[in-house]
């Protein structure tokens, strides 16, 4: 009998804690709790990494490449990492370039590569350099290679913001010994 009384008392406490016997008396408390919880949810973290690709082709050069090096192609993946202050203002940016080249004659020597400003028909100025040196060519004895350049500081933060906002206004260009103006190039686009 004592156990039955304890069980009934416990059931009564549970019922009281849950709002009683369905009177609806407790319905405003959960709504207030949900409202409070939603108000303390943190704002989403702003994006700090932006990835772009470029399909590199000799036909994209201006003028197009028409000799033996026209057999080559490649891709460039450009990753821009940004740092922002507590207000969201851009305070720093770095880039990473990953270039894959293939199908070139085994005599091709790659000299330099970088991002230029310009549309598909414009030969624009260099805006972000890879740090490659023309005095240290890379021989494509197997017709291709992969090149990675990382931790490249973008000192012009307005430029970094513009590349992020308008990647199609920029192109990636790779230069060879035979084609010092560029052997393959492609417009940047946001990676899908």
BALOBA-1460 file (C-alpha; in Angstrom, 3 decimals):
// residues 192
<rec num="1" residu="x" x="0.000" y="0.000" z="0.000"/>
<rec num="2" residu="x" x="2.865" y="2.331" z="0.839"/>
<rec num="3" residu="x" x="4.362" y="1.662" z="-2.612"/>
<rec num="4" residu="x" x="1.075" y="2.479" z="-4.325"/>
<rec num="5" residu="x" x="0.866" y="5.765" z="-2.433"/>
<rec num="6" residu="x" x="4.479" y="6.663" z="-3.458"/>
<rec num="7" residu="x" x="3.727" y="5.785" z="-7.098"/>
<rec num="8" residu="x" x="0.564" y="7.939" z="-7.065"/>
<rec num="9" residu="x" x="2.467" y="10.840" z="-5.482"/>
<rec num="10" residu="x" x="5.239" y="10.564" z="-8.081"/>
<rec num="11" residu="x" x="2.679" y="10.474" z="-10.904"/>
<rec num="12" residu="x" x="1.024" y="13.582" z="-9.476"/>
<rec num="13" residu="x" x="4.350" y="15.416" z="-9.359"/>
<rec num="14" residu="x" x="5.111" y="14.456" z="-12.965"/>
<rec num="15" residu="x" x="1.670" y="15.592" z="-14.070"/>
<rec num="16" residu="x" x="2.063" y="18.886" z="-12.225"/>
<rec num="17" residu="x" x="5.507" y="19.459" z="-13.706"/>
<rec num="18" residu="x" x="4.178" y="18.836" z="-17.222"/>
<rec num="19" residu="x" x="1.344" y="21.305" z="-16.865"/>
<rec num="20" residu="x" x="-1.256" y="19.243" z="-15.099"/>
<rec num="21" residu="x" x="-4.074" y="17.318" z="-16.653"/>
<rec num="22" residu="x" x="-4.151" y="19.043" z="-20.011"/>
<rec num="23" residu="x" x="-5.527" y="22.363" z="-18.799"/>
<rec num="24" residu="x" x="-3.255" y="24.300" z="-21.157"/>
<rec num="25" residu="x" x="-1.870" y="26.312" z="-18.268"/>
<rec num="26" residu="x" x="1.727" y="25.692" z="-19.275"/>
<rec num="27" residu="x" x="1.470" y="26.555" z="-22.974"/>
<rec num="28" residu="x" x="2.943" y="30.045" z="-22.666"/>
<rec num="29" residu="x" x="6.161" y="28.901" z="-20.945"/>
<rec num="30" residu="x" x="7.471" y="26.726" z="-23.808"/>
<rec num="31" residu="x" x="6.779" y="29.524" z="-26.312"/>
<rec num="32" residu="x" x="8.736" y="31.963" z="-24.157"/>
<rec num="33" residu="x" x="11.570" y="29.452" z="-23.828"/>
<rec num="34" residu="x" x="11.668" y="28.930" z="-27.602"/>
<rec num="35" residu="x" x="11.690" y="32.686" z="-28.193"/>
<rec num="36" residu="x" x="14.520" y="33.115" z="-25.715"/>
<rec num="37" residu="x" x="16.529" y="30.291" z="-27.294"/>
<rec num="38" residu="x" x="16.142" y="31.767" z="-30.780"/>
<rec num="39" residu="x" x="17.314" y="35.169" z="-29.609"/>
<rec num="40" residu="x" x="20.599" y="33.739" z="-28.298"/>
<rec num="41" residu="x" x="21.470" y="31.869" z="-31.517"/>
<rec num="42" residu="x" x="24.736" y="33.201" z="-32.953"/>
<rec num="43" residu="x" x="24.844" y="34.823" z="-36.385"/>
<rec num="44" residu="x" x="26.267" y="32.621" z="-39.156"/>
<rec num="45" residu="x" x="30.031" y="32.775" z="-39.584"/>
<rec num="46" residu="x" x="30.979" y="34.786" z="-42.691"/>
<rec num="47" residu="x" x="32.659" y="32.875" z="-45.500"/>
<rec num="48" residu="x" x="36.447" y="33.248" z="-45.443"/>
<rec num="49" residu="x" x="37.539" y="30.764" z="-48.131"/>
<rec num="50" residu="x" x="36.698" y="31.262" z="-51.797"/>
<rec num="51" residu="x" x="37.634" y="28.716" z="-54.495"/>
<rec num="52" residu="x" x="37.788" y="29.507" z="-58.212"/>
<rec num="53" residu="x" x="38.743" y="27.424" z="-61.239"/>
<rec num="54" residu="x" x="39.965" y="28.230" z="-64.735"/>
<rec num="55" residu="x" x="40.019" y="25.913" z="-67.747"/>
<rec num="56" residu="x" x="43.387" y="26.622" z="-69.354"/>
<rec num="57" residu="x" x="43.636" y="26.440" z="-73.133"/>
<rec num="58" residu="x" x="46.061" y="27.699" z="-75.803"/>
<rec num="59" residu="x" x="43.001" y="28.772" z="-77.833"/>
<rec num="60" residu="x" x="42.140" y="31.276" z="-75.062"/>
<rec num="61" residu="x" x="45.399" y="33.180" z="-75.561"/>
<rec num="62" residu="x" x="45.214" y="36.465" z="-77.435"/>
<rec num="63" residu="x" x="46.241" y="35.682" z="-80.137"/>
<rec num="64" residu="x" x="45.573" y="31.914" z="-79.904"/>
<rec num="65" residu="x" x="48.558" y="29.535" z="-79.910"/>
<rec num="66" residu="x" x="48.839" y="27.716" z="-83.265"/>
<rec num="67" residu="x" x="52.151" y="25.811" z="-83.071"/>
<rec num="68" residu="x" x="53.053" y="22.506" z="-81.364"/>
<rec num="69" residu="x" x="52.240" y="23.879" z="-77.886"/>
<rec num="70" residu="x" x="48.576" y="24.223" z="-78.927"/>
<rec num="71" residu="x" x="48.226" y="20.547" z="-77.907"/>
<rec num="72" residu="x" x="48.491" y="21.463" z="-74.231"/>
<rec num="73" residu="x" x="45.746" y="22.237" z="-71.751"/>
<rec num="74" residu="x" x="45.202" y="22.415" z="-68.036"/>
<rec num="75" residu="x" x="43.287" y="23.678" z="-65.058"/>
<rec num="76" residu="x" x="44.025" y="26.211" z="-62.375"/>
<rec num="77" residu="x" x="42.395" y="26.189" z="-58.961"/>
<rec num="78" residu="x" x="42.732" y="29.461" z="-57.086"/>
<rec num="79" residu="x" x="41.843" y="29.517" z="-53.394"/>
<rec num="80" residu="x" x="41.613" y="32.881" z="-51.655"/>
<rec num="81" residu="x" x="41.553" y="32.864" z="-47.858"/>
<rec num="82" residu="x" x="40.486" y="36.058" z="-46.143"/>
<rec num="83" residu="x" x="40.708" y="37.400" z="-42.613"/>
<rec num="84" residu="x" x="38.071" y="39.799" z="-41.316"/>
<rec num="85" residu="x" x="37.817" y="41.908" z="-38.187"/>
<rec num="86" residu="x" x="34.854" y="41.789" z="-35.794"/>
<rec num="87" residu="x" x="32.863" y="44.148" z="-38.039"/>
<rec num="88" residu="x" x="33.361" y="41.929" z="-41.102"/>
<rec num="89" residu="x" x="35.906" y="44.261" z="-42.740"/>
<rec num="90" residu="x" x="38.539" y="42.506" z="-44.845"/>
<rec num="91" residu="x" x="41.925" y="42.844" z="-43.089"/>
<rec num="92" residu="x" x="44.041" y="40.238" z="-44.901"/>
<rec num="93" residu="x" x="44.066" y="37.838" z="-47.847"/>
<rec num="94" residu="x" x="46.258" y="35.031" z="-49.146"/>
<rec num="95" residu="x" x="46.063" y="32.882" z="-52.250"/>
<rec num="96" residu="x" x="46.925" y="29.337" z="-53.218"/>
<rec num="97" residu="x" x="47.414" y="28.348" z="-56.869"/>
<rec num="98" residu="x" x="47.135" y="24.709" z="-57.976"/>
<rec num="99" residu="x" x="47.952" y="24.285" z="-61.663"/>
<rec num="100" residu="x" x="47.689" y="21.033" z="-63.606"/>
<rec num="101" residu="x" x="49.131" y="20.978" z="-67.138"/>
<rec num="102" residu="x" x="48.929" y="18.139" z="-69.676"/>
<rec num="103" residu="x" x="49.334" y="17.301" z="-73.360"/>
<rec num="104" residu="x" x="52.293" y="19.597" z="-74.059"/>
<rec num="105" residu="x" x="55.307" y="18.680" z="-76.185"/>
<rec num="106" residu="x" x="58.102" y="17.228" z="-74.026"/>
<rec num="107" residu="x" x="60.253" y="20.240" z="-74.963"/>
<rec num="108" residu="x" x="57.929" y="22.790" z="-73.303"/>
<rec num="109" residu="x" x="59.482" y="24.904" z="-70.557"/>
<rec num="110" residu="x" x="57.057" y="26.659" z="-68.182"/>
<rec num="111" residu="x" x="58.374" y="29.959" z="-66.826"/>
<rec num="112" residu="x" x="55.775" y="31.839" z="-64.783"/>
<rec num="113" residu="x" x="52.052" y="31.969" z="-63.981"/>
<rec num="114" residu="x" x="49.685" y="34.409" z="-62.317"/>
<rec num="115" residu="x" x="46.287" y="36.131" z="-62.291"/>
<rec num="116" residu="x" x="45.724" y="38.972" z="-64.747"/>
<rec num="117" residu="x" x="42.891" y="41.509" z="-64.815"/>
<rec num="118" residu="x" x="40.934" y="41.351" z="-68.047"/>
<rec num="119" residu="x" x="38.089" y="39.728" z="-69.918"/>
<rec num="120" residu="x" x="38.553" y="36.831" z="-72.346"/>
<rec num="121" residu="x" x="39.638" y="39.117" z="-75.213"/>
<rec num="122" residu="x" x="41.891" y="41.478" z="-73.231"/>
<rec num="123" residu="x" x="45.561" y="41.068" z="-72.376"/>
<rec num="124" residu="x" x="45.586" y="42.646" z="-68.930"/>
<rec num="125" residu="x" x="48.150" y="43.389" z="-66.292"/>
<rec num="126" residu="x" x="49.345" y="40.932" z="-63.648"/>
<rec num="127" residu="x" x="47.519" y="41.424" z="-60.335"/>
<rec num="128" residu="x" x="48.482" y="38.362" z="-58.236"/>
<rec num="129" residu="x" x="51.801" y="36.638" z="-58.952"/>
<rec num="130" residu="x" x="52.637" y="32.996" z="-58.197"/>
<rec num="131" residu="x" x="56.225" y="33.730" z="-57.246"/>
<rec num="132" residu="x" x="57.532" y="31.485" z="-60.020"/>
<rec num="133" residu="x" x="60.784" y="32.714" z="-61.565"/>
<rec num="134" residu="x" x="61.502" y="32.811" z="-65.306"/>
<rec num="135" residu="x" x="65.108" y="31.959" z="-64.431"/>
<rec num="136" residu="x" x="63.925" y="28.616" z="-62.987"/>
<rec num="137" residu="x" x="61.891" y="27.013" z="-65.812"/>
<rec num="138" residu="x" x="59.923" y="23.804" z="-65.276"/>
<rec num="139" residu="x" x="60.543" y="21.251" z="-68.044"/>
<rec num="140" residu="x" x="57.460" y="19.283" z="-69.116"/>
<rec num="141" residu="x" x="59.478" y="16.228" z="-70.191"/>
<rec num="142" residu="x" x="56.398" y="14.009" z="-69.759"/>
<rec num="143" residu="x" x="54.086" y="16.574" z="-71.372"/>
<rec num="144" residu="x" x="52.604" y="17.805" z="-68.120"/>
<rec num="145" residu="x" x="53.043" y="18.579" z="-64.455"/>
<rec num="146" residu="x" x="51.318" y="19.844" z="-61.330"/>
<rec num="147" residu="x" x="52.439" y="23.089" z="-59.694"/>
<rec num="148" residu="x" x="51.294" y="24.385" z="-56.306"/>
<rec num="149" residu="x" x="52.105" y="27.821" z="-54.946"/>
<rec num="150" residu="x" x="50.745" y="28.601" z="-51.481"/>
<rec num="151" residu="x" x="50.676" y="31.414" z="-48.907"/>
<rec num="152" residu="x" x="50.796" y="34.144" z="-51.551"/>
<rec num="153" residu="x" x="49.950" y="37.427" z="-49.829"/>
<rec num="154" residu="x" x="47.459" y="39.676" z="-51.610"/>
<rec num="155" residu="x" x="48.427" y="43.095" z="-50.277"/>
<rec num="156" residu="x" x="45.736" y="45.007" z="-52.190"/>
<rec num="157" residu="x" x="42.588" y="44.122" z="-50.227"/>
<rec num="158" residu="x" x="40.334" y="46.043" z="-52.623"/>
<rec num="159" residu="x" x="41.712" y="43.802" z="-55.383"/>
<rec num="160" residu="x" x="41.092" y="40.655" z="-53.296"/>
<rec num="161" residu="x" x="37.492" y="41.730" z="-52.690"/>
<rec num="162" residu="x" x="37.005" y="42.447" z="-56.406"/>
<rec num="163" residu="x" x="38.355" y="39.035" z="-57.475"/>
<rec num="164" residu="x" x="35.938" y="37.401" z="-55.002"/>
<rec num="165" residu="x" x="32.978" y="39.502" z="-56.197"/>
<rec num="166" residu="x" x="33.804" y="39.501" z="-59.940"/>
<rec num="167" residu="x" x="35.994" y="36.489" z="-60.807"/>
<rec num="168" residu="x" x="35.069" y="36.629" z="-64.508"/>
<rec num="169" residu="x" x="36.962" y="39.921" z="-64.781"/>
<rec num="170" residu="x" x="40.211" y="38.020" z="-64.150"/>
<rec num="171" residu="x" x="42.071" y="35.204" z="-65.875"/>
<rec num="172" residu="x" x="44.813" y="32.759" z="-64.958"/>
<rec num="173" residu="x" x="47.749" y="32.677" z="-67.387"/>
<rec num="174" residu="x" x="50.702" y="30.291" z="-67.687"/>
<rec num="175" residu="x" x="53.738" y="31.377" z="-69.720"/>
<rec num="176" residu="x" x="56.247" y="29.158" z="-71.547"/>
<rec num="177" residu="x" x="59.704" y="29.814" z="-72.945"/>
<rec num="178" residu="x" x="58.280" y="29.676" z="-76.478"/>
<rec num="179" residu="x" x="55.249" y="31.814" z="-75.596"/>
<rec num="180" residu="x" x="56.393" y="34.395" z="-73.086"/>
<rec num="181" residu="x" x="53.093" y="36.257" z="-73.423"/>
<rec num="182" residu="x" x="51.221" y="33.136" z="-72.345"/>
<rec num="183" residu="x" x="50.724" y="29.569" z="-73.571"/>
<rec num="184" residu="x" x="47.428" y="28.665" z="-71.810"/>
<rec num="185" residu="x" x="44.875" y="30.824" z="-70.067"/>
<rec num="186" residu="x" x="41.334" y="30.742" z="-68.738"/>
<rec num="187" residu="x" x="38.826" y="33.046" z="-67.017"/>
<rec num="188" residu="x" x="38.263" y="32.529" z="-63.317"/>
<rec num="189" residu="x" x="34.876" y="31.216" z="-62.215"/>
<rec num="190" residu="x" x="33.504" y="30.310" z="-58.796"/>
<rec num="191" residu="x" x="33.936" y="26.589" z="-58.208"/>
<rec num="192" residu="x" x="30.562" y="24.865" z="-58.130"/>
